[in-house]
Amino acid sequence: MNLPPGMSREDQTAFMSLLDEMQVKDSIRMYNRLVEKCFTDCVDTLRSKTLETKEQTCLPRCVDKFMKHQQRAGQRFAEEQMGAPAPYPAVHCPIRLVSELKTAPGTVPVL
């Protein structure tokens, strides 16, 4: 990482320490989101000490999909930061908030 010129050794050390702390916190937040999402999506009951067959199939798939999404999002972020063109054809996919969608009462919004 390129630090601004003229930073003292003390400031560089403090900055790198802060950056390390932020990365650890970000990793913990990502892990917590993963656990919450996959548990909510895959685990139906807590009546047994062991996972049901359906849960045993769902959890690895959920974790794999989550991790691939995180990796891809990180890759796209890095590409945007570097100003590099995407290594694949660009697809226009606007992101809209559900609150922004106009729908008639009783209908499902189309994203």
C-alpha angles and dihedrals in degrees: 000000000000112000121202113271116257096034112143120238088250092053091047091052092047091047093050091047091052091048091051090050092050091050092051091049091048091051091050091049091050092049091049091050090049094051094045095047097045094042091050093045099042112027113076104172140013095210095112135050090227132057120257118242092256091052092048089055096043100049100059090045091050093048092047092049092047093049093047089051092050091048092049093046090050091048092051091047091052091048091051092048092050093043089233120153116249114261090228135051112286115246120200107232112161116205115222132181116240088235089060094057118098113217137162115251112276095020130110117243117242111229 
